[in-house]
Amino acid sequence: MKFLIQLFKQNATQSLMICLFTAVLMGYVIATTDIDFILDTLSEVSLLQFALLISFSVIVGFLYECWQIQLILRRISIVFNYSEIVLLKGFSLILRFFNYNISTLLLSYFIREKKTQPLPKGLGALLVLNGIDVFNLSFITAIGILSNQELGHASTQVAYSSSVFYLSVSLCLLFILHAFFWPIEHHLRFLHFITRRSFFSIFRSLKPVDYLKFVLLRLPPTLMMVVVDYYVIGLFGIQVSIAGFFSVYPAVIFITTLPITISGLGSGQLAARALLVTFVVGKGAHTIESIATIDAFSNAIILFNLTVKSTLGVICLVIGRKYILEFRGSLK
């Protein structure tokens, strides 16, 4: 398909760098862990329970997110049926394996081709949802920090989780500025060459109360993901209070979703090591056994998440291949 070829050509250098960085990080992870101990740990885990929990979290989260995308696109007069969003978002999950940015850009391209809307218009709306997700992760982190009485002994945990918390404060300030900026924007003519672009259509359409609405609507799937992973980590014999888990795990998710490696491979494992290794009881902090225990958990989570999402993408492609593959346009 022409548009897919263009997507990869335009992002070839970035994709190559991401692949190389992923290879370096995964090489380091493999070289500094105990593969046999990981396999032994996995053999003691209830894989059926693990698979059911993760599959439930991924599938429900995917379907919920499609509904959210449908809602926010309607705010900028882009109307899709729910089934259309499911098919298009599902197919984009396949490309997310290679490059997160390509996945988001592809969905924006579909919006342009199906509804004859400027590509940046849909892209701006999707990025607003991403920002809200980061805010919700930060909110969960803040709850964990405030309610966790045992976090003081781990300064690295505080550093990582606090960084995400401060990011949420920045987002709050952005939303507050939005409330004051757009009502007077029409008087600031020197900014019109920026603010009148289609990318900012979503900001002109949303009111301050709409941000609160989407924050509350996006919170349940984010909270569900963290809670499900909290129960999953217990399957690996890692005992941690829910407050302690809330304090640090959102930072692991945030780092894993950064578009610096392929689907969080490498970066996710190292983030989990840095933030969760002190919760491994009985093996000593930062020993090869404790690191391997965390690696067993993080590898299982990341790889099975990737498997379920890729399967969803293939199913959506098979069901909606005529709808998806009919595009013949370009990215220009």
C-alpha positions in Angstrom: 0.0 0.0 0.0 1.3 3.4 -1.1 0.6 5.3 2.1 2.3 2.6 4.3 5.4 2.7 2.1 5.5 6.5 2.5 5.1 6.3 6.2 8.1 4.0 6.6 10.2 6.0 4.1 9.5 9.2 6.0 10.3 7.6 9.3 13.1 5.3 8.1 16.0 7.0 10.0 14.0 7.3 13.2 12.8 3.6 12.9 16.4 2.5 12.3 17.7 4.4 15.4 14.9 2.9 17.5 15.7 -0.6 16.4 19.4 -0.1 17.1 18.7 1.4 20.6 16.3 -1.5 21.3 18.9 -4.0 20.3 21.5 -2.4 22.6 19.2 -2.2 25.6 17.9 -5.8 25.1 21.5 -7.0 24.8 22.3 -5.4 28.1 19.2 -6.9 29.7 20.0 -10.4 28.5 23.7 -10.0 29.5 22.9 -8.9 33.1 20.2 -11.4 34.0 19.8 -15.1 34.8 17.8 -16.7 31.9 17.5 -20.1 33.8 16.2 -18.3 36.9 13.6 -16.4 34.7 12.4 -19.7 33.2 12.2 -21.3 36.7 10.1 -18.3 37.9 7.8 -18.5 34.9 7.3 -22.3 35.5 5.9 -21.4 39.0 3.4 -18.8 37.7 -0.2 -19.7 36.8 0.1 -18.8 33.2 -3.6 -19.3 32.5 -4.5 -16.8 35.2 -1.7 -14.5 33.9 -3.0 -14.7 30.3 -6.6 -14.1 31.3 -5.8 -11.1 33.4 -3.6 -9.4 30.8 -6.0 -10.3 27.9 -8.9 -8.8 29.8 -7.0 -5.6 30.6 -5.7 -5.1 27.0 -9.0 -6.0 25.2 -11.3 -3.9 27.5 -8.8 -1.0 27.4 -8.7 -1.2 23.6 -12.4 -1.1 23.2 -12.8 1.7 25.7 -10.1 3.7 24.0 -11.9 3.4 20.7 -15.0 4.9 22.3 -12.9 7.8 23.7 -11.4 8.5 20.2 -14.8 8.6 18.8 -15.9 11.1 21.4 -13.0 13.5 21.0 -13.2 13.4 17.2 -16.8 14.4 17.4 -15.8 17.5 19.2 -14.0 18.7 16.1 -16.9 17.6 13.8 -15.2 14.3 12.6 -17.9 11.6 12.9 -17.0 7.9 12.8 -19.0 4.9 13.6 -17.7 2.9 16.6 -17.0 -0.1 14.3 -14.9 2.1 12.0 -12.7 3.3 14.9 -12.2 -0.2 16.1 -11.0 -1.4 12.7 -8.7 1.6 12.1 -7.3 1.7 15.6 -6.9 -2.1 15.6 -4.9 -2.1 12.4 -2.7 0.7 13.7 -1.7 -1.6 16.6 0.2 -3.7 14.2 2.4 -0.8 13.2 2.8 0.3 16.8 5.1 -2.7 17.1 7.6 -1.0 14.8 7.1 2.6 15.7 4.7 4.3 18.0 4.7 7.6 16.0 3.9 5.7 12.8 0.9 4.2 14.5 -0.5 7.5 15.6 0.3 9.1 12.2 -1.4 6.3 10.4 -4.6 6.7 12.4 -4.5 10.5 11.6 -4.1 9.6 7.9 -7.1 7.4 8.0 -9.1 10.2 9.5 -8.0 12.5 6.7 -8.8 10.1 3.9 -12.1 8.9 5.2 -13.5 12.3 6.3 -11.5 14.7 4.0 -10.1 16.5 7.0 -6.5 17.9 7.4 -4.2 15.3 8.8 -3.0 17.6 11.7 -6.6 18.1 12.8 -7.0 14.5 13.8 -3.4 14.3 15.0 -4.0 17.1 17.5 -7.0 15.4 19.0 -5.2 12.1 19.4 -2.2 13.8 21.1 -4.6 15.5 23.6 -5.8 12.0 24.6 -2.1 10.9 25.1 -1.5 14.0 27.3 -4.5 13.1 29.4 -3.3 9.5 29.8 0.1 10.9 31.1 -1.8 13.1 33.5 -3.8 10.1 34.8 -0.7 8.0 35.3 0.8 11.0 37.3 -2.4 11.2 39.3 -2.2 7.6 40.3 1.5 8.0 41.2 0.6 11.0 43.4 -2.0 8.9 45.3 0.6 6.2 45.8 3.2 8.6 47.1 0.8 10.3 49.5 -0.5 7.1 50.9 2.7 5.1 51.0 4.6 5.2 54.3 7.5 3.0 53.2 8.7 4.9 50.2 11.4 6.9 52.0 14.0 4.1 51.9 14.1 4.1 48.1 15.4 7.4 46.8 15.5 6.3 43.2 11.8 5.3 43.4 10.9 8.7 44.7 13.0 10.4 41.9 11.4 8.5 39.1 7.8 8.7 40.4 8.2 12.3 41.3 9.4 13.2 37.8 6.1 11.9 36.4 4.2 13.7 39.1 5.8 17.0 38.2 4.9 16.4 34.6 1.3 16.1 35.6 1.6 19.6 37.3 2.9 20.9 34.0 -0.1 19.5 32.2 -2.4 21.1 34.8 -0.8 24.5 34.1 -1.2 23.9 30.4 -4.9 23.3 30.8 -5.3 26.3 33.1 -3.5 28.5 30.6 -5.8 27.1 27.9 -8.8 28.4 29.9 -7.4 32.0 29.8 -5.7 31.9 26.4 -8.3 30.9 23.9 -11.0 33.4 25.0 -8.6 36.3 24.3 -6.8 34.5 21.4 -8.8 36.4 18.7 -7.3 39.7 20.1 -3.7 38.4 19.7 -3.4 38.6 16.0 0.3 38.0 16.0 -0.4 34.4 17.1 -3.0 33.7 14.5 -0.5 32.1 12.1 0.0 29.4 14.7 -3.3 29.1 16.6 -5.5 29.1 13.4 -3.8 26.0 12.1 -5.9 22.8 11.9 -3.7 21.1 14.5 -5.1 23.4 17.2 -8.7 22.8 16.2 -9.2 20.6 19.2 -8.1 23.3 21.6 -10.5 25.8 20.0 -13.3 23.2 20.5 -12.7 22.1 24.1 -13.7 24.1 27.1 -11.9 23.8 30.4 -14.7 21.6 31.8 -14.2 19.2 28.8 -10.6 18.5 30.0 -12.0 17.4 33.3 -14.6 15.3 31.6 -12.0 13.5 29.5 -9.7 13.0 32.4 -12.4 11.3 34.4 -13.5 9.2 31.4 -9.9 8.1 30.6 -9.1 7.3 34.3 -10.9 3.9 34.6 -8.9 2.0 31.9 -5.6 3.5 33.2 -6.5 2.5 36.7 -7.7 -0.9 35.6 -4.3 -1.5 33.9 -2.4 -0.6 37.0 -4.6 -2.7 39.3 -4.5 -5.7 37.0 -0.7 -5.5 36.8 -0.6 -5.3 40.6 -2.4 -8.6 40.8 -0.1 -10.1 38.1 3.1 -9.1 40.0 1.8 -11.1 42.9 1.7 -14.2 40.7 5.5 -13.9 40.4 5.9 -14.0 44.2 6.6 -10.3 44.5 4.8 -8.9 47.5 4.2 -5.2 47.5 1.6 -3.0 49.0 -0.9 -1.4 46.6 0.3 2.0 47.7 3.9 1.1 47.0 3.0 -0.3 43.6 0.9 2.9 42.7 3.9 5.0 43.8 6.3 3.6 41.2 4.5 1.5 38.6 2.9 4.3 36.6 6.5 5.6 35.9 7.3 2.1 34.5 4.3 2.4 32.2 5.2 5.9 31.2 8.8 5.0 30.3 7.6 1.9 28.4 5.3 4.0 26.2 8.0 6.5 25.2 8.8 6.0 21.5 12.5 5.4 22.1 12.4 1.6 21.7 10.3 -1.0 19.9 7.1 -1.4 22.0 9.0 -0.6 25.2 11.5 -3.5 24.8 14.6 -2.8 26.8 13.4 0.5 28.3 10.5 -1.2 30.0 12.7 -3.9 31.6 15.3 -1.5 32.8 12.6 0.8 34.3 11.0 -2.1 36.1 14.4 -3.1 37.5 15.2 0.4 38.8 11.7 0.9 40.4 10.5 -2.6 41.5 13.6 -4.6 42.5 13.5 -3.4 46.1 10.1 -5.1 46.5 11.6 -8.6 45.9 11.8 -10.1 49.4 14.1 -12.9 50.4 16.6 -12.6 47.6 18.3 -9.4 48.5 18.0 -6.1 46.7 19.9 -5.9 43.4 21.1 -9.5 43.5 21.0 -11.4 40.2 18.1 -13.4 41.6 16.0 -10.4 42.4 16.8 -8.8 39.1 15.8 -12.0 37.3 12.5 -12.1 39.2 11.7 -8.6 38.0 12.8 -9.5 34.5 10.5 -12.4 34.5 7.6 -10.2 35.4 8.5 -7.3 33.0 9.3 -9.5 30.0 6.1 -11.5 30.5 4.0 -8.3 30.7 5.6 -6.5 27.8 5.7 -9.5 25.4 2.2 -10.8 26.2 0.8 -7.3 25.8 2.5 -7.1 22.5 1.1 -10.5 21.4 -2.5 -9.6 22.4 -2.4 -6.2 20.7 -0.8 -7.7 17.5 -3.5 -10.4 17.5 -6.2 -7.7 17.8 -4.6 -5.8 14.9 -4.6 -8.9 12.7 -8.2 -9.6 13.5 -9.2 -6.1 12.7 -7.2 -6.3 9.4 -8.9 -9.6 8.4 -12.4 -8.4 9.3 -12.1 -4.9 7.7 -9.5 -5.5 5.0 -11.6 -4.0 2.3 -12.4 -0.9 4.4 -8.7 -0.5 5.5 -6.9 -1.3 2.3 -8.9 0.9 0.0 -6.7 3.9 0.6 -4.6 5.0 -2.4 -3.7 8.5 -1.4 -0.4 10.0 -0.3 0.8 11.7 2.9 1.3 15.1 1.2 
